Amino acid sequence: MSRTDTSVLHATAVAVAGNGLLIRGASGSGKSGLALEMMVRGAALVADDRVIVTARDGALWLSAPSPIAGLIEARGLGLLRATPARGPVRLVAVLDLDEPETDRLPQCREIMLQGQRIPLLHNSVHTSFPAALVQYLTSGRRDHGDMQDQPTGSQRVVLVTGPSGAGRSTAINVLEDIGFEAIDNIPLSLIPRLLDGGALARPVALGVDIRNRDFSVQGLLDLHRRLGSEAGIEAQLLFLDCSSEVLARRYSETRRRHPMAPEESYTQGIARETELLRDARDAADVLIDTSELSPHDLRAQIERGFGDDSGQMLAVSLHSFSYKRGLPHGLDWAFDCRFLDNPHWEPALRALTGLDAAVTEHVARDARFAPFIEKLVDLAEFVLPACKEEGKAHLTFGFGCTGGQHRSVTVTETVARALAERGWQVSTRHRELERRGMSVRAGQGEASGGRQA
């Protein structure tokens, strides 16, 4: 991956569905006020007053400097906390508040920013302007094209299959949520006709399994090979796998009949289906074992692997955990944070978490904390480009401490902010906080900042 071109601009930025608007103007021109108007209509805050703009992979990406992440100025009230935009935010337009819009239907304008042409909007005094901007970020202007549904000339098709009870329906629903046109239980014979009309506006996810009337493993494999050999189609076979023991437990809990053993024990049906699908499992382009995954975990994996930017950006997941409960499933790297000073022994901090400013400040006072963070970020900056060049879609780092509540959470959040500021697509999870029902959102104090994830 090439080096990034990063600048910090005096501006405010908001986003809708990952599409970012950079609001520029002189001090007092109303940047923060307009952002607040858009936020109450569904937009998410990226950054207020200062915005990091990073050129990467042929696009510009917006993020917040860590000291002001999740904060926006409201005149007469002060600094307000706000939930930051999740995931990467691509800049799709610049709004100049110093230039009034005089035309009812203005022509398209562009501005050069860090070597790239970006649509330029002028300020309108119409009361519906904030709502119109939210709609613009959602669907675009007709003459700019649709924000979400741009045909690329190549039709992406994901065939989703796997044993009954492994999470195929959940995967289909997640793919639909992230922008795929999803059709479940479609007969194999109908799929070529669906795609004959040329590239559709959105990628397509098609769920197929043994309940389809014309399903056969050989037919699925033949279809996968045929689609993969056709020009203009990018075909993937996603297989949701699961151990027989976990499938049996799921069937026992739901008391449903297995489709391959409607009059017999579900264990017999599981065994038959596992054997039947063996060749499809072996041929899968992407295999996800859901045996130890919650629906939340499965959603995260689908989003990382198949999200809008999965082909452009490496998704980085950072997990905090307790060594008492073992390593989280699927870690690529694990780091032990137990050498840092433990806030648990401070009575005033014991009930707090690494998301609280007081805990963050306590851990940061350890002389080893800053160099540890610096070395972690340096290592990540060295490893991540190499992994991206190897074609990896995501990489997961784990940070552990004794209880998974203080030190590991602080380190996870600090590294996440540092990587997000450098333009990486970052998500965080705090296993022990989630298990105990503790808040996993920052905002207990300004030092916690907002999460660029």
Summary of the structure (lengths in Angstrom):
residues: 453
radius of gyration: 24.2
end to end distance: 20.9
largest distance: 73.6
contacts: 1473
relative contact order: 0.11
helix: 34%
strand: 27%
